[in-house]
Amino acid sequence: MSAKAQRTTESLHRRLRRQADEARISALRELSQCSGLPVAELRWIGRQATLRVFAAQTTIVTERMPSDFLYIVLRGTVTASLHDRVGREASLGTLRSGDVFGEGPLFGTHFGSATLVSQSPCHLLQIPLERITLDAHQLTSFFAMLRTLYRQRLVQATLLRVPFLALLSGEERNSVAEQLLVRDVRRGEYVVRRGNRPNGLHLIETGQFVVEQDGHVVSHLDAGDFFGATALMTNETAFGDIRAVTPCQILTMPTLQFLGLLERHPEMAEYISTSIQERSTYGARIEIVGDALVSHGVRRGERVLVRDVERCPPDCRLCVEGCATRHGTARIQLGGVRTETLEIVDSCRQCRVGAECVEVCPKHAIQWSGSVLTVTDACDGCGLCVPACPYGAITVEPAVRSMLTTLQQRVQTIPILSLVVNKPALRANKCDFCVSHTDMACVSRCPIGALRIEDVEKLFPY
């Protein structure tokens, strides 16, 4: 091809691309959430987005399983729902043309999103969240819009996850949301002190708290829980201390607003009293292990590895050996917190909020893979995560060790056949439920099936 013909072809390609960009920009401007965005950002969205078509009644995003994509609705309707603390399904409403969803993981290491289902055949634009994160510096307006949307939805989701507030109509919830005061709480900070009067009803938006009496943990509080209601309803002082275990964000409903809500909905008072009584009864039942649950961080994650101690022979360590064989060193240890019949195996807690290892890592090498925290290839073995973990769940090992078989490790002891350099690279080592394998080494190695994964909320519902 001659130089002139090549220039003509390139010119044609540029013109066609401009025309395609203009068509996409024009279409995006018709969508409510995108109409006010700058042209450059609309062009970026148009180039990065992939058109996806979903049949009616297709689940697009599943609650508590963060998606890797942002979606913009072009055509059709999508319903959003989630479950409150007692497992009852609550509706977040219907999304239509121009609405956006899936932004949650952009603003947190772990986001308990809603379930989104197409109610009719839907045309959606799909954009990888990773791409948005990489180009955030050039998407100022788009990113700000997503952050605002995220805040609004997080408040609504928090209200819906509190069972007695989920009973309100959408209009009433919106009215409540407008009057809520948002507050960030530091790790270890006390929000309520025993003997003091609370300044309102506190709703936990993100993070985890514990209720303490005389220095002992009597209850745990997670996202969707509330506190301060009893003292406000009885006009008495708080019966215990409320301490943040992780960085938290709470929503406070002023006292007068809360009392007015009870006056308009007297059935709520009975529901609140029942809920608090159930929490108190449960706290008394586990009082012996309450402090241990906090000190061992059992409530920090969503799932834990448990061992049936009644079935497991007392001296058996096949599960630990299986873990060490696969990963070079054992990532789990027996002898953790005991319940009535189960032992919580000591391993990485997969802390869903405020993970200390994530906060301290200078390379951002510990990241979520689905619902599991994993060590990525960005790890340089600096070791800062080891002392940062409150539970001793991380070690630093030679990077090649996990890739060597037992035979290869033995061969390394013969100097003339050394497979590694004298100073091997290091890498953080922690349990990730063997996410890169088809099975869990410890579970597969157990000949009697005494190990299994359990949901934390199933084991400790309050």
Beta strands, then each sheet from edge to edge (+ up, - down):
strand 1: 50-54
strand 2: 59-61
strand 3: 69-75
strand 4: 78-83
strand 5: 89-95
strand 6: 100-101
strand 7: 115-118
strand 8: 122-128
strand 9: 181-185
strand 10: 190-192
strand 11: 200-206
strand 12: 209-213
strand 13: 216-221
strand 14: 226-227
strand 15: 241-244
strand 16: 248-254
strand 17: 303-308
strand 18: 342-344
strand 19: 366-369
strand 20: 372-375
strand 21: 395-398
strand 22: 426-429
strand 23: 451-455
sheet 1: 1+ 8- 3+ 6-
sheet 2: 2+ 7- 4+ 5-
sheet 3: 9+ 16- 11+ 14-
sheet 4: 10+ 15- 12+ 13-
sheet 5: 18+ 17- 23+
sheet 6: 19+ 20-
sheet 7: 21+ 22-
end
